[in-house]
Amino acid sequence: MINARQSLRYSESGEGINITPLIDLIFLLLIFFMVTTSFVKETGLDVDRPTAATARDKKEANIMIGVGEDGRIFMDHEPIDIRMVRPHVENAMAEHPRAAAVIVADRKSDTGLVIEVLDQCRLAGANNVSIAARRQKGS
């Protein structure tokens, strides 16, 4: 016969599965993946980039500025005015002093506007400013 008191004592004795190490392991993995994940910044604007035979891959681009064919300028998925490019780039440069700025301009965008954006980036203190282009096929 099964003694009910013994079975209650057995379950109250605390012999069970200790999940504390498992929770610690999950938190360590979470921290590891958060630290090693690289975050991709985008402009928030779909553009048709021009092609260039000398286009090179740029790994580090912390400041992305989009210029659309209709003259709209985007940073961090938000439309901004040309007068706001410099303060936005200055704020980004304060966070990342060695940040590279990339202007992602549509092939049909106004060249004068792209030059203004480039000028505003340089006035904000960005020394490494480039214009995004696609590599030509076969190059």
C-alpha positions as CSV (number, residue, x, y, z in Angstrom):
1,M,0.0,0.0,0.0
2,I,1.2,3.5,-0.8
3,N,1.7,5.7,2.2
4,A,0.2,9.2,1.5
5,R,2.3,10.9,4.1
6,Q,5.6,9.6,2.7
7,S,4.6,10.7,-0.8
8,L,3.8,14.2,0.5
9,R,7.1,14.4,2.3
10,Y,8.9,13.4,-0.8
11,S,7.3,16.2,-2.9
12,E,7.9,18.8,-0.1
13,S,11.6,17.9,0.3
14,G,12.6,20.2,-2.6
15,E,14.0,17.6,-4.8
16,G,13.1,19.0,-8.2
17,I,14.6,20.5,-11.3
18,N,16.6,23.6,-10.6
19,I,16.1,25.9,-13.6
20,T,18.3,28.8,-12.3
21,P,21.4,27.8,-14.4
22,L,19.1,27.5,-17.4
23,I,17.8,31.0,-17.0
24,D,21.4,32.3,-16.5
25,L,22.4,30.6,-19.7
26,I,19.5,32.1,-21.6
27,F,20.4,35.6,-20.3
28,L,24.0,35.1,-21.3
29,L,23.1,34.1,-24.8
30,L,20.7,37.0,-25.1
31,I,23.5,39.5,-24.1
32,F,25.9,37.8,-26.5
33,F,23.6,38.1,-29.4
34,M,22.7,41.7,-28.6
35,V,26.3,42.7,-28.4
36,T,27.4,40.9,-31.6
37,T,24.5,42.0,-33.7
38,S,25.3,44.7,-36.2
39,F,22.5,47.2,-36.7
40,V,21.9,48.3,-40.3
41,K,20.8,51.9,-40.7
42,E,18.7,52.8,-43.7
43,T,17.5,56.1,-45.1
44,G,13.8,55.1,-45.3
45,L,13.6,55.9,-49.0
46,D,13.7,53.6,-52.0
47,V,16.1,54.9,-54.6
48,D,17.4,53.8,-58.0
49,R,21.1,54.2,-57.4
50,P,23.3,55.0,-60.4
51,T,25.9,52.5,-61.5
52,A,29.7,53.1,-61.5
53,A,32.6,51.0,-62.6
54,T,34.7,52.2,-59.7
55,A,32.1,51.5,-57.0
56,R,33.5,49.9,-53.9
57,D,31.8,48.3,-50.9
58,K,31.8,50.4,-47.8
59,K,31.5,48.4,-44.6
60,E,31.2,51.2,-42.1
61,A,28.5,53.8,-42.8
62,N,26.9,55.2,-39.7
63,I,25.1,58.2,-41.3
64,M,22.8,57.5,-44.2
65,I,21.1,60.3,-46.0
66,G,18.6,59.6,-48.8
67,V,17.8,62.0,-51.6
68,G,14.8,61.0,-53.8
69,E,14.1,61.9,-57.4
70,D,11.3,64.3,-56.2
71,G,13.8,66.2,-54.0
72,R,12.8,64.7,-50.6
73,I,15.6,64.1,-48.1
74,F,15.3,61.3,-45.6
75,M,17.4,60.4,-42.5
76,D,16.4,57.5,-40.2
77,H,13.1,56.9,-42.0
78,E,12.0,60.5,-41.5
79,P,11.7,63.3,-44.1
80,I,13.9,66.3,-43.3
81,D,14.5,69.7,-44.8
82,I,17.9,70.6,-46.3
83,R,18.4,73.0,-43.4
84,M,18.1,70.1,-41.0
85,V,20.8,68.0,-42.6
86,R,23.6,69.7,-40.8
87,P,22.2,69.5,-37.3
88,H,21.2,65.8,-37.8
89,V,24.7,65.0,-39.0
90,E,26.3,67.0,-36.2
91,N,24.2,65.0,-33.7
92,A,25.3,61.7,-35.3
93,M,28.9,62.8,-35.3
94,A,28.7,63.6,-31.6
95,E,27.6,60.0,-31.0
96,H,30.1,58.5,-33.4
97,P,33.1,60.9,-34.1
98,R,34.6,58.6,-36.8
99,A,31.3,58.0,-38.5
100,A,31.2,57.9,-42.3
101,A,28.3,59.6,-44.1
102,V,26.8,58.1,-47.2
103,I,24.4,59.9,-49.5
104,V,22.0,57.5,-51.2
105,A,20.7,59.5,-54.1
106,D,18.4,58.5,-56.8
107,R,19.8,58.6,-60.3
108,K,17.1,61.1,-61.4
109,S,17.6,63.4,-58.3
110,D,18.8,67.0,-58.8
111,T,22.6,67.1,-58.7
112,G,22.5,70.5,-57.1
113,L,20.5,69.1,-54.1
114,V,22.9,66.2,-53.8
115,I,25.8,68.7,-53.7
116,E,24.0,70.8,-51.1
117,V,23.5,67.7,-48.9
118,L,27.2,66.8,-49.4
119,D,28.2,70.4,-48.4
120,Q,26.0,70.3,-45.3
121,C,27.6,67.0,-44.2
122,R,31.1,68.4,-44.6
123,L,30.0,71.6,-42.7
124,A,28.8,69.4,-39.9
125,G,32.3,67.9,-39.5
126,A,31.9,64.7,-41.5
127,N,35.2,64.1,-43.3
128,N,34.4,60.8,-44.8
129,V,31.4,61.6,-47.1
130,S,30.6,59.5,-50.2
131,I,27.7,58.9,-52.6
132,A,26.3,55.4,-53.0
133,A,26.3,53.7,-56.3
134,R,25.8,50.2,-57.6
135,R,28.7,48.3,-59.2
136,Q,28.4,47.8,-62.9
137,K,27.8,44.2,-64.0
138,G,31.0,42.7,-65.3
139,S,33.3,45.0,-63.3
